Amino acid sequence: MLVNNAGVFLAAALSETTLADFRRLQEVNQVGVFLGMRTIAPAMVARGSGSIINLSSVAGLMGSPLLTAYSASKWAVRGMTKTAARELAASGVRVNSLHPGQIDTDMHARQRERTPELIDRLVAQIPMRRIGTPQEIAHAAVFLATDESCYMTGGEIVVDGGVSA
């Protein structure tokens, strides 16, 4: 099993996003996922089974203001997941993606502009009226890692409190 979970975040207006910032997000969020899959896929194919779980984001499903670089990287993860799923399915390797929304993580907490007012605005946009927990993402990942999801490949599990509904 592989869980591609590395990621960096940037919220900035398109006109204020530098090329260096854009490339940094693609290197970590997109190229990192590619390298992880490319590295593990041959062993999984040789074994005839495996599960690759790529962490994308709700930003990989819908447009989000101020997230051009981040969204681009997460949409790429979505596309790579679906392509790898089609390519590896006959070998018994499943490839799926998780799409978290606002989750109470260290990355979320480190945002410079994270004020109580911002948190209130974010929560107001979430139909379930709360920010998710890392454990809720872990539960979805465990499902994808086990045989409980043995007939899933190329799937997307959205854990966002209803934001993308």
C-alpha positions as YAML, in Angstrom:
chain: A
units: angstrom
residues:
- id: 1
  name: MET
  ca: [0.00, 0.00, 0.00]
- id: 2
  name: LEU
  ca: [1.09, 3.55, -0.69]
- id: 3
  name: VAL
  ca: [-0.50, 6.68, 0.73]
- id: 4
  name: ASN
  ca: [0.74, 9.78, -1.09]
- id: 5
  name: ASN
  ca: [0.11, 12.38, 1.60]
- id: 6
  name: ALA
  ca: [2.80, 15.04, 1.25]
- id: 7
  name: GLY
  ca: [1.51, 18.47, 0.41]
- id: 8
  name: VAL
  ca: [2.06, 22.19, 0.68]
- id: 9
  name: PHE
  ca: [-0.52, 24.97, 0.52]
- id: 10
  name: LEU
  ca: [-0.59, 28.52, -0.78]
- id: 11
  name: ALA
  ca: [-3.48, 30.95, -0.81]
- id: 12
  name: ALA
  ca: [-2.68, 33.91, -3.05]
- id: 13
  name: ALA
  ca: [-4.35, 35.88, -5.79]
- id: 14
  name: LEU
  ca: [-3.44, 34.75, -9.30]
- id: 15
  name: SER
  ca: [-1.68, 38.06, -9.97]
- id: 16
  name: GLU
  ca: [0.36, 37.67, -6.77]
- id: 17
  name: THR
  ca: [1.37, 34.03, -7.26]
- id: 18
  name: THR
  ca: [4.97, 33.91, -8.38]
- id: 19
  name: LEU
  ca: [6.21, 31.36, -10.86]
- id: 20
  name: ALA
  ca: [8.52, 30.04, -8.15]
- id: 21
  name: ASP
  ca: [5.56, 29.54, -5.79]
- id: 22
  name: PHE
  ca: [3.55, 27.84, -8.53]
- id: 23
  name: ARG
  ca: [6.42, 25.49, -9.36]
- id: 24
  name: ARG
  ca: [7.05, 24.68, -5.69]
- id: 25
  name: LEU
  ca: [3.46, 23.53, -5.23]
- id: 26
  name: GLN
  ca: [3.59, 21.43, -8.40]
- id: 27
  name: GLU
  ca: [6.90, 19.84, -7.32]
- id: 28
  name: VAL
  ca: [5.59, 18.73, -3.94]
- id: 29
  name: ASN
  ca: [1.89, 18.13, -4.58]
- id: 30
  name: GLN
  ca: [2.01, 16.76, -8.12]
- id: 31
  name: VAL
  ca: [5.52, 15.51, -8.88]
- id: 32
  name: GLY
  ca: [5.75, 13.92, -5.42]
- id: 33
  name: VAL
  ca: [2.62, 11.86, -6.12]
- id: 34
  name: PHE
  ca: [3.95, 10.87, -9.54]
- id: 35
  name: LEU
  ca: [7.28, 9.75, -8.08]
- id: 36
  name: GLY
  ca: [5.58, 7.76, -5.32]
- id: 37
  name: MET
  ca: [3.35, 5.91, -7.78]
- id: 38
  name: ARG
  ca: [6.16, 5.33, -10.27]
- id: 39
  name: THR
  ca: [8.38, 3.92, -7.53]
- id: 40
  name: ILE
  ca: [5.88, 1.49, -5.97]
- id: 41
  name: ALA
  ca: [3.85, 0.42, -9.02]
- id: 42
  name: PRO
  ca: [6.36, -2.15, -10.40]
- id: 43
  name: ALA
  ca: [6.47, -4.07, -7.10]
- id: 44
  name: MET
  ca: [2.68, -4.03, -6.80]
- id: 45
  name: VAL
  ca: [2.26, -5.18, -10.39]
- id: 46
  name: ALA
  ca: [4.78, -7.99, -9.82]
- id: 47
  name: ARG
  ca: [2.85, -9.07, -6.71]
- id: 48
  name: GLY
  ca: [-0.48, -8.80, -8.52]
- id: 49
  name: SER
  ca: [-2.10, -6.57, -5.92]
- id: 50
  name: GLY
  ca: [-1.82, -3.27, -4.14]
- id: 51
  name: SER
  ca: [-3.59, -0.09, -3.20]
- id: 52
  name: ILE
  ca: [-2.35, 3.41, -3.99]
- id: 53
  name: ILE
  ca: [-4.15, 6.24, -2.21]
- id: 54
  name: ASN
  ca: [-3.45, 9.75, -3.44]
- id: 55
  name: LEU
  ca: [-4.41, 12.72, -1.29]
- id: 56
  name: SER
  ca: [-5.91, 15.42, -3.45]
- id: 57
  name: SER
  ca: [-8.30, 18.03, -2.09]
- id: 58
  name: VAL
  ca: [-11.77, 19.42, -2.56]
- id: 59
  name: ALA
  ca: [-9.78, 22.08, -4.47]
- id: 60
  name: GLY
  ca: [-9.11, 19.32, -7.02]
- id: 61
  name: LEU
  ca: [-12.84, 19.04, -7.67]
- id: 62
  name: MET
  ca: [-14.00, 22.64, -7.93]
- id: 63
  name: GLY
  ca: [-12.63, 26.11, -8.49]
- id: 64
  name: SER
  ca: [-11.57, 28.06, -5.43]
- id: 65
  name: PRO
  ca: [-10.58, 31.74, -5.37]
- id: 66
  name: LEU
  ca: [-6.97, 32.41, -4.33]
- id: 67
  name: LEU
  ca: [-5.94, 28.79, -4.92]
- id: 68
  name: THR
  ca: [-4.69, 28.75, -8.52]
- id: 69
  name: ALA
  ca: [-1.38, 26.99, -7.79]
- id: 70
  name: TYR
  ca: [-2.81, 24.67, -5.14]
- id: 71
  name: SER
  ca: [-5.87, 23.75, -7.21]
- id: 72
  name: ALA
  ca: [-3.74, 23.08, -10.28]
- id: 73
  name: SER
  ca: [-1.63, 20.62, -8.31]
- id: 74
  name: LYS
  ca: [-4.65, 18.86, -6.83]
- id: 75
  name: TRP
  ca: [-6.49, 18.63, -10.15]
- id: 76
  name: ALA
  ca: [-3.32, 17.02, -11.52]
- id: 77
  name: VAL
  ca: [-3.37, 14.46, -8.71]
- id: 78
  name: ARG
  ca: [-6.96, 13.66, -9.63]
- id: 79
  name: GLY
  ca: [-6.05, 13.13, -13.29]
- id: 80
  name: MET
  ca: [-2.96, 11.05, -12.51]
- id: 81
  name: THR
  ca: [-5.03, 8.89, -10.15]
- id: 82
  name: LYS
  ca: [-7.64, 8.12, -12.78]
- id: 83
  name: THR
  ca: [-5.02, 7.44, -15.45]
- id: 84
  name: ALA
  ca: [-2.95, 5.16, -13.21]
- id: 85
  name: ALA
  ca: [-6.12, 3.37, -12.11]
- id: 86
  name: ARG
  ca: [-6.95, 2.49, -15.72]
- id: 87
  name: GLU
  ca: [-3.36, 1.50, -16.45]
- id: 88
  name: LEU
  ca: [-2.82, -0.72, -13.39]
- id: 89
  name: ALA
  ca: [-6.29, -2.25, -12.87]
- id: 90
  name: ALA
  ca: [-5.65, -5.40, -14.91]
- id: 91
  name: SER
  ca: [-2.58, -6.06, -12.74]
- id: 92
  name: GLY
  ca: [-4.64, -6.05, -9.56]
- id: 93
  name: VAL
  ca: [-3.43, -2.64, -8.40]
- id: 94
  name: ARG
  ca: [-6.09, -0.16, -7.27]
- id: 95
  name: VAL
  ca: [-5.51, 3.59, -7.37]
- id: 96
  name: ASN
  ca: [-7.97, 5.96, -5.69]
- id: 97
  name: SER
  ca: [-7.96, 9.51, -4.40]
- id: 98
  name: LEU
  ca: [-9.13, 11.23, -1.24]
- id: 99
  name: HIS
  ca: [-10.43, 14.79, -1.43]
- id: 100
  name: PRO
  ca: [-10.45, 16.45, 2.00]
- id: 101
  name: GLY
  ca: [-12.02, 19.81, 2.63]
- id: 102
  name: GLN
  ca: [-11.11, 21.97, 5.61]
- id: 103
  name: ILE
  ca: [-9.31, 19.65, 8.04]
- id: 104
  name: ASP
  ca: [-7.78, 20.64, 11.38]
- id: 105
  name: THR
  ca: [-4.15, 19.85, 10.52]
- id: 106
  name: ASP
  ca: [-0.82, 21.55, 11.17]
- id: 107
  name: MET
  ca: [-0.83, 22.82, 7.57]
- id: 108
  name: HIS
  ca: [-4.25, 24.35, 8.17]
- id: 109
  name: ALA
  ca: [-3.11, 25.91, 11.46]
- id: 110
  name: ARG
  ca: [0.03, 27.46, 9.91]
- id: 111
  name: GLN
  ca: [-1.88, 29.64, 7.47]
- id: 112
  name: ARG
  ca: [-0.80, 33.23, 8.11]
- id: 113
  name: GLU
  ca: [-4.25, 34.68, 7.75]
- id: 114
  name: ARG
  ca: [-5.91, 32.09, 10.02]
- id: 115
  name: THR
  ca: [-7.87, 34.28, 12.40]
- id: 116
  name: PRO
  ca: [-10.97, 33.43, 14.43]
- id: 117
  name: GLU
  ca: [-12.95, 35.49, 11.92]
- id: 118
  name: LEU
  ca: [-11.56, 33.48, 9.00]
- id: 119
  name: ILE
  ca: [-12.37, 30.20, 10.77]
- id: 120
  name: ASP
  ca: [-15.93, 31.42, 11.35]
- id: 121
  name: ARG
  ca: [-16.27, 32.29, 7.64]
- id: 122
  name: LEU
  ca: [-14.88, 28.92, 6.59]
- id: 123
  name: VAL
  ca: [-17.18, 27.01, 8.95]
- id: 124
  name: ALA
  ca: [-20.18, 29.01, 7.68]
- id: 125
  name: GLN
  ca: [-19.46, 27.66, 4.17]
- id: 126
  name: ILE
  ca: [-19.41, 24.03, 5.33]
- id: 127
  name: PRO
  ca: [-22.89, 22.46, 5.36]
- id: 128
  name: MET
  ca: [-21.95, 20.30, 8.38]
- id: 129
  name: ARG
  ca: [-20.86, 23.53, 10.17]
- id: 130
  name: ARG
  ca: [-17.50, 22.26, 11.42]
- id: 131
  name: ILE
  ca: [-13.94, 21.64, 10.31]
- id: 132
  name: GLY
  ca: [-13.03, 17.98, 9.85]
- id: 133
  name: THR
  ca: [-10.48, 15.97, 11.80]
- id: 134
  name: PRO
  ca: [-7.43, 14.06, 10.58]
- id: 135
  name: GLN
  ca: [-9.05, 10.89, 11.97]
- id: 136
  name: GLU
  ca: [-11.94, 11.30, 9.54]
- id: 137
  name: ILE
  ca: [-9.49, 11.31, 6.63]
- id: 138
  name: ALA
  ca: [-7.67, 8.32, 8.15]
- id: 139
  name: HIS
  ca: [-10.91, 6.33, 8.28]
- id: 140
  name: ALA
  ca: [-11.44, 6.90, 4.55]
- id: 141
  name: ALA
  ca: [-7.82, 5.95, 3.82]
- id: 142
  name: VAL
  ca: [-8.16, 2.73, 5.83]
- id: 143
  name: PHE
  ca: [-11.23, 1.84, 3.79]
- id: 144
  name: LEU
  ca: [-9.30, 2.34, 0.54]
- id: 145
  name: ALA
  ca: [-6.33, 0.37, 1.88]
- id: 146
  name: THR
  ca: [-8.33, -2.73, 2.75]
- id: 147
  name: ASP
  ca: [-10.22, -5.35, 0.78]
- id: 148
  name: GLU
  ca: [-13.43, -3.58, 1.80]
- id: 149
  name: SER
  ca: [-12.81, -1.44, -1.29]
- id: 150
  name: CYS
  ca: [-11.58, -4.31, -3.52]
- id: 151
  name: TYR
  ca: [-13.80, -3.31, -6.47]
- id: 152
  name: MET
  ca: [-12.83, 0.37, -6.40]
- id: 153
  name: THR
  ca: [-10.22, 1.91, -8.63]
- id: 154
  name: GLY
  ca: [-10.13, 5.41, -10.05]
- id: 155
  name: GLY
  ca: [-12.57, 6.43, -7.35]
- id: 156
  name: GLU
  ca: [-12.75, 9.66, -5.46]
- id: 157
  name: ILE
  ca: [-13.76, 9.81, -1.83]
- id: 158
  name: VAL
  ca: [-14.75, 13.30, -0.78]
- id: 159
  name: VAL
  ca: [-14.48, 14.11, 2.94]
- id: 160
  name: ASP
  ca: [-15.44, 17.78, 3.05]
- id: 161
  name: GLY
  ca: [-18.51, 18.19, 5.25]
- id: 162
  name: GLY
  ca: [-20.66, 18.73, 2.16]
- id: 163
  name: VAL
  ca: [-18.79, 21.67, 0.59]
- id: 164
  name: SER
  ca: [-18.62, 20.12, -2.88]
- id: 165
  name: ALA
  ca: [-22.16, 18.70, -2.79]
...
